[in-house]
Amino acid sequence: MNIFEEAIDVLKSKVQVRKLFQDMHAEDLQRVINRIESIYEEKLLVQMEAEEEQARKKEAVESIVQQMKEQGVSLEDLEIVAGTVTTRKHKPRQRFMFTYETNDGAAVNWEGATTGRIPAEFSDYLKRTGKDRKDCIVSELG
């Protein structure tokens, strides 16, 4: 816990605040209270401005939605016109079924691509036999 969290924990407890300010004069305590009240008022003002901004945006959105309904336009129509229909940006990876032998001679089938990571046993098999990955393809999965 950092010092700020500890300070907040102290300020949240009336008993701990009383203990903290027990040796403080009433006038000094009033100055602290006035400063805290001014900070509170600033926070309230910022919060009210944010709420007004949200209300303005909500009203604008409702107005736009109403206009769209009147014109018979849907969100899908906007996506088509704007060209923002999401499509995959990369080519899908072709998948294959590979067969290889482990060190103990067991045949293993593995599903994967011709690029990317492969099982360690498959890598060992390729090094041991001098074969290429594509030489071990049994079938294309799609």
C-alpha positions in Angstrom: 0.0 0.0 0.0 1.5 3.4 -1.0 1.3 6.6 1.1 -1.7 8.0 -0.8 -3.8 4.9 -0.2 -2.8 5.0 3.5 -3.8 8.7 3.7 -7.1 8.0 2.1 -7.7 5.1 4.6 -7.0 7.5 7.5 -9.3 10.2 6.1 -12.2 7.8 5.6 -12.3 7.0 9.4 -13.8 9.6 11.7 -11.9 8.2 14.7 -8.6 8.3 12.8 -9.2 11.8 11.5 -10.0 13.0 15.1 -6.7 11.4 16.3 -4.8 13.0 13.4 -6.1 16.5 14.1 -6.3 16.3 17.9 -3.4 18.8 18.5 -4.5 21.2 15.8 -6.1 24.5 16.6 -9.7 25.1 15.5 -8.7 27.9 13.2 -6.2 25.7 11.4 -8.7 22.9 11.2 -11.2 25.4 9.6 -8.7 26.3 7.0 -8.2 22.6 6.1 -11.9 22.1 5.9 -12.3 25.2 3.6 -9.6 23.8 1.3 -11.3 20.4 1.2 -14.6 22.0 0.5 -13.2 24.0 -2.4 -11.7 20.8 -3.9 -15.1 19.1 -3.4 -16.8 22.0 -5.3 -14.3 21.7 -8.1 -14.9 18.0 -8.4 -18.7 18.5 -8.4 -18.4 21.1 -11.2 -16.3 18.8 -13.3 -18.7 15.9 -12.7 -21.7 18.1 -13.6 -19.9 19.3 -16.8 -19.2 15.7 -17.8 -22.9 14.7 -17.1 -24.1 17.6 -19.3 -21.7 16.6 -22.1 -23.1 13.0 -21.9 -26.6 14.3 -21.9 -25.8 16.5 -25.0 -24.3 13.5 -26.8 -27.2 11.2 -25.9 -29.6 13.8 -27.2 -27.6 14.2 -30.4 -27.5 10.4 -30.9 -31.3 10.1 -30.3 -31.9 12.9 -32.9 -29.7 11.2 -35.5 -31.4 7.8 -34.8 -34.8 9.5 -35.3 -33.7 11.0 -38.6 -32.4 7.7 -39.7 -35.7 6.0 -39.0 -37.6 8.8 -40.8 -35.3 8.3 -43.9 -35.4 4.5 -43.7 -31.6 4.2 -43.1 -30.1 1.4 -40.9 -26.6 1.0 -39.4 -25.9 -1.7 -42.0 -26.6 0.9 -44.8 -24.1 3.3 -43.2 -21.4 0.5 -43.0 -21.9 -0.3 -46.6 -21.6 3.4 -47.7 -18.6 4.1 -45.4 -16.9 0.9 -46.4 -16.3 -0.1 -42.8 -17.6 -3.6 -43.2 -15.1 -5.6 -41.3 -13.1 -8.2 -43.2 -10.1 -10.2 -42.3 -6.9 -8.3 -43.2 -4.7 -11.4 -43.5 -4.9 -14.5 -45.5 -6.2 -17.5 -43.6 -3.5 -20.1 -43.0 -3.8 -23.3 -44.9 -3.9 -26.3 -42.5 -2.5 -29.8 -43.1 -2.3 -33.2 -41.5 1.4 -34.2 -41.0 2.8 -37.6 -40.1 6.2 -38.2 -38.5 8.0 -40.7 -36.4 9.2 -40.2 -32.8 12.6 -41.4 -31.6 11.1 -44.6 -30.4 9.5 -45.3 -33.8 5.9 -44.5 -33.1 4.0 -42.8 -35.9 2.3 -39.5 -34.9 -0.2 -37.4 -36.7 -0.1 -33.6 -36.2 -2.4 -30.9 -37.5 -0.8 -27.6 -38.4 0.5 -25.3 -41.1 3.6 -25.2 -43.2 4.7 -22.1 -41.3 4.9 -21.3 -37.6 5.7 -23.4 -34.5 5.8 -27.1 -34.6 6.1 -29.8 -31.9 9.7 -30.5 -30.7 9.5 -34.1 -31.7 8.5 -33.1 -35.2 11.4 -30.7 -35.4 13.7 -33.4 -34.2 12.3 -35.8 -36.9 12.9 -33.2 -39.6 16.5 -32.7 -38.5 17.1 -36.4 -38.1 15.8 -37.3 -41.6 16.7 -34.2 -43.5 13.1 -33.8 -44.7 11.2 -30.7 -45.3 7.9 -30.0 -43.5 6.0 -30.3 -46.8 7.4 -33.8 -47.3 5.4 -35.0 -44.3 2.0 -33.8 -45.4 -0.6 -36.5 -45.5 -3.7 -34.5 -46.3 -5.0 -31.0 -46.7 -7.6 -29.9 -44.0 -8.7 -26.7 -45.5 
